[in-house]
Amino acid sequence: MSLSKLRVWTFVLAGMGLLGSAGWTRGDDESLKTSSSALATAAPEPAPSPSIADPLAAQVDEAIRVNARRYLETDIQTPWQIIHGLLAYRREYEVKNHGKKVNALEWIASGATFHGQPWFEKTAYGAHAHAYNGHPYEFQGHPCQFMACMTMCDLPLDYKFQAAGGETVTLADLIHGAQAEVNDREEVTWALWFLAHYLDSDAQWTNKDGEPWSMERLVQVELGKTVTASACGGCHGLFALAYSRNGFLASGRTLYGPWMEADQKVRRHVEMARMYQNPDGTFSSNSFQGPGHSDDLEKRLGTTGHILEFLDVALPQSRLSEEWVRHAVGSLADELIRNKLTPCECGALYHAVDGLTIYRTRVWPELQSPRRIQTTAKPIAGVVPPVSGPITSTAANSNPPTDAATDSQSEKSSPEQPAAGTAR
């Protein structure tokens, strides 16, 4: 089973035809507001990044920077809320613990609990983040949701978390846990996202029930879902498909079978996002359902932010500067700046910031600190330490490696629904 070093993603999108559109529905990160005190806490702003000539770069950088001042409180906000902040701000994210600013990732890893329940639990096959507990928006609402969000921190395999009972688990344990627990009775979106970050696209293994699984099977299962019947308008599933497709292409192989289907589905929905875009630059408030504009700030941030996240990993470098994409980026940045003190639901807010963060990393890498650059690229290679139990992994040989055509520029890129209950 291969895990990774930092690599540059390559794309083979130029010159390939786009397929037709798909069905529709509306996705939503349902509202759970942070307290106004958590959003409007006065504090010195982080130092601005170096400036460049493009005025959009300065606007994006300001939007990311000023919203970093929304300090969540560990004794008020839930793990679900905090993990969304970590998604957006990576390893540099800060929260307030008993009134004192602390690094969020370090606090989480130190044995954080919520209402006496731990963030992580050790299992017979590895470890997992605390499962849905019947209370929406407390812990993760989907298998592997928290770990998928943490991929943006690009943690090493030996990174340690204190789990229930004071036991220590590593990121490698959490990878093994995800492999062991994956099944076709629960959604696999977040498992695909998480495992695509760390496993090679030809990885195969056996889950705890003795069933054969692989990255290719995860892609096939995700392809079988109706985009618009999925959480958040299907954006997370499309993100996961694009993310895994990028990893496949980076291996130097030619798309085939489910990987080709994933590519076609991704590119089809890129064009649907463009087609349904509003004149003000925001994306449709109905996601991929059809045209739609909302007067509700959270709805606009949520749909535009989620769709921009998807586009950030779906588009080749040459298309990121197209006017319609820049229009969306500018509109989203402007909304975040103008409403920097407005209480806002965490899912919508932090997915919007994440959309800008990934875009900034790909388009203006000079604005990123070396640490940020290192923690937004998709890694490959390495080995997950073996564990006892049925988990095994082999390399698939269903398609021999070939040289893939690439876009004119290579790039680094960073690249919801409970077990029962509401999607978010």
N, C-alpha and C positions, 0 to 999 in steps of 0.2 A: 504494500500500500504506500503510494508516494505522497509526500507532503512537500512543502515548498520553500524556495528562496524567492526573493523579489524578481518579478519578470515584467517585461514590457508586453502588453497585449497587442496582438496584431489582428486586423480585420480583413475579411474578404467580401466586402459588401458592394464595391463599385461594380456597376454594370449588370447587377442581378435584378430581374424583374420583381415587381411587388404583386402579391396576391390580393384578392378582394377583401371586403370587410366581414366582420363577424356579428354575432348577436349582441344584446345590450342589457345592462342594468346599471344600478347606481351603487358605488361603494362608499363607505363612510367610516371615519374614525369617530365614533360617537362621543358626545361631549363629556369631558371630565375636566373641569377648569382648575388651573392652579390658583391659589389664593392671590389676591391682588398684592398682598405684601411680598409674596415670593417673586412676583413679576416686576415690581416697581422699586425694589430695594436700591437705594442710592449707593453707588460705589464707584471708585475710579474706573474708567473704561480701560480695557486692555490697550496696549500701545498699538497704533495702527501699523499695518504692514507697509513695506516699501511701495512707493507709488510707481505706476507706469502710465504711458500716454493714454491708453484707452479709458475714457470716463466710465464705461460700464464696469471696469475692474474695480475702480474706487467705490462705486455704488454697491457692488456685491460685497466687497470687503467690509464696508461700513455696516451693511445689514447683518452680516455674520457677527461682527464685533459688538454692536450695541445690544444684540439679543443675548449675548453671553452674560449680560448683567441680570438676567432673570434667574436668580438663585433659588433653586428648589430646596425645601427643608426636609431633611431625612426623617424627622418625626411627624411630618404632616403629609408629604407626598408619598405616593406608593412606588414600589419597585417598577411597575409598568410605566409610570411617568418618568422616573429617573433614567430608565434604560433608553427612553427616547431622547433624552438630553445627551446621553453618552453616544448614541448613534450620530447625532449632529456634530458634537464637539470632540469626539474621540478621546484620546488619552489626556487631553488638556482640560476636559470638562470639570467644573467645580460645582459643588453643592454646599449647603450649610448644614453642619451637624451640631446641634445644640447651639446655634448662633455663630459658629466659627466656620469659615470657609475651609474646605478640605478637598483634596483631589477625589473625584467621584469613583474612579476605577480602583484606587487604592483602598477607599472606604468599603466598596463592595467586596473586594477580595479579602478584607480583613475579618470577615465573618458577619457581615451585615444581616440583620433580621428585620422583619416587619410584623408587628403584632405577635412577636415571639416565634415567628416562622422563618426559617433560614432561606436565603436566596438559592443555595445549592444543596444537593443531596447526593451522597455516594450510593451507588447501586452495585449489584452483583457483577455487572458488565462494564462498569465505568462510573459515570456520574451524569446528572442532568440538572438543569435549572428547575426551581420549584414549579410544579405543574399547576394548571388552573385549579383554584380551590373553591369554586362555586361563587366567588365574589368578583364580578367583572372589574377589570382595571386595577387589580391588586398585583397578581403575578401574571406570568405569560398566559396569553389566551390561545396560543397555538404551540404545538410541539416544536421545540428549537427556536422559538421566536427571540428569546433573549440572546442566544448564542449567535444567531444571524445578525442581530444588531451589533454585537461585539466584534464581528469580523472587521468592521471599520476601524477598530483599534489595532488590527493585525498583530495579535498577541503571539508570542512564541509558544511552542508546544509544552514547555516546562513551566509556563506561567501558573502560579498557584492561587487557589481560592480556598478559604476556610469554609467548610460545609457543616451540615448538621452534626451535632455531637462533638464538635471540635476537630473533626477529621479534615485532612487536607486532600484536595483533588487538583489535578492539573488540567490544562486545556486538552492534552492528549486523552485523559480520562473522559472528558466531555465529548470528544469526537467519537470515542469508542461507544459511549452511551447512546449517542445519536444513531450510530450504525446498528446497535443492538435493538433499539426501540422502533426504528422505522417500520411502518406497515402500510398496507393499502386500505385500511379502515379509517385512518385519520389523514388529514391533509399533509402533504409533504413539502409544501412551498418553502417553508423556513428551513427544513432539513436540507433541501436542495441548495438553497442560498449558503447555508453554513458549511456544508460539506464541499461544495464547489470551490470554496475559498481555500480549503486545505488539502483535498484529495485530487489526484490526477483524474482526468475525464474517463480513463479506462479502468478505474478502481472497481473491484468486485469484493463482496463479502457475504457472510451468512448472518442473519439477525438472530436474536435470542430464541425465536420460535423455529429455527432451523430453515428459514426461507432464504433462497438466494436473492441478493440485491446487488445493485450496481449503480453507478452514476447514470448510466444510460437508462436504466429502468426508472430511476427517479424522474428523469426528463420525460420519459414516456407517460408516466402517471400524471405529471403536471400538464402535459399537452392535452390530456383527456378532459381537463377541466374547462368549463365555459368561463371565459374571462370575466364577463360582466355579472356572473353569479357569484363571484369570489369577493373576498374582503377588499375594501378600499378600491372598488371599481376594477379589481383584477391587477392593479399596478404591482403588487408584491410578487404575484406569480410571474408577470412579464419581466420584472427585474431579475428574478431568480433564473428564468430561462435565458435572458441575455447574459447574465453573469456566468452561467455554466457554458453557454455557447462560446463566450470569449475565452474561457479556459481551454476548451476544445481546440479552437483556432490557434491558440498560442502553442499548442503541442505540435503544430506544423502539419496537421492532417487535413484532408479535404472533407468537407461536410458530407454526410450521408445519412440515410434513414431518419431516425428521430432527431438527430442533430440538425439535419437540413430542415425538417419540419419546424423545429424550434426557431431557426433563423428566419424562415418564412413568416411564422407567427409574429415574431418580434418586429420584423420590418413592416408587416401589414399594419400593426398597431402604431408604429411610428407615423405612418401616413394618416391614420385615423386621428391621431392627436393633432397633427397639423391641420387636417381638414376641419375639425371641430373647434379650432382655436378661436377665441373671441377677438374682436377688433382692438380691445385694450391690452392684448397680449396674454391675458389669463387663458388657461385651458378650460375646456367645458366643465361646468359644475356637474354634469351628468357623466363625466369621465368618457368612456368609450360607447356610451349609450347613444349619443347624438349631441347636437348643439345644446348649449345651456349656459346661462350666466346667472350668478347669484349675487344678491346684495349683502349676503352674510359674509363677514370677514373670514370666519373660521372655515366656512365652506370653500371660499376662494383659495385660501392658503392650503387647505387640505388637498383639494383636487389638483391645483397647479403644482404644489410641492411634490405630491406623489408622482404625477406624470413627468415632471422634470427629472426626478430621481431615475425613473425608467429610461428616459431619453439620454441621460448622462452616461449610462453604460451600454445603451443600444446603438448609439450613433458612432460612426467612425470620426476620427479627428477632423477630417475635411468638412464635415457637416455641422460641427458645433458652432461655427461662426456664421451660419446662415441666418438671415434677418429674422425669420420667424422664431428661431430658437433664442436669439439675442433679445427679441421683443418680450418673450416670456420671462427670461432671466431678469430683465430690467423691471418689468411689471411686478414680479415677485419681490425683488429687492426693495423697490419703492414701498410696497405694502408693509414690509417688515420694518422699514425705517420709520415710516409715518405712524405706525402703531406699536412702537417699541415699548410703550407703557400700558398698552391695552391688555387686560387679562385675556388669556387665550388658552384653549384646550391644547394639551401637550402633544397629542398625536399630530394634529395639523401644524402646529408651530414648528416642531422639531423635524418633521419630514420636509417642511419647506426650507429650513436652514440646511438640512442635509443635501437637498437638491442643489442649493447654491454652493455648498462646500465641495461637493464632487466636481461641479462645473469649474469652480475656481482652480482646483487641483489640476484638471486636465488642460484648461485654456491658458491660465497664467501661473505656471508652476513657480515662477520667480517670486510670487507673493507668499509662497508657503515657506515656513521654516523647514530646515532639513528634517526635523522630527516629523512634521506633518506629512512631508513627501514620503517618508519611509513608511508611515502608517496608513497610507491610502492606496498602496499598490497591492495587487493580488499575488500571493506567493505560490511557489511550487517546490517540488523535490523534498528530501528529508524522509524520515521514517517514523511512524507512530509506534511507540513501544508496545509489544504484544501484551495481551491480558488473557487471563483464564476464561474459559467459556467458549461458545460456538463462533465467536467472531473470527473470521478469516478473510483474507484479501489476496487477490491475484490480479495480474494485469490482463486485460482483455486483448485479444488479437484479432478482433472481428474486422479490423480495417488497417492495412499497413500504413505506416507513416509516409506522407508525401509532402512535397513543398507546397505551401499554400500561398496564393497571391495575397498581397497585402495592400492596404490603403497607402496613399502616397506618403503619409506620415504615420509612424508608430507612436504609441502613447502609453503612459502609465495611467491606470484608472483605478478608482476605489472599487476600487472599482471605482381583517384580523378577527380571528373568530375562535372563541373558547371551545373546549370539547363539547359543550352544549351551551348555547346561548348566542348572544349578539356578536356579529362581526365587528371588528374594530381595527 
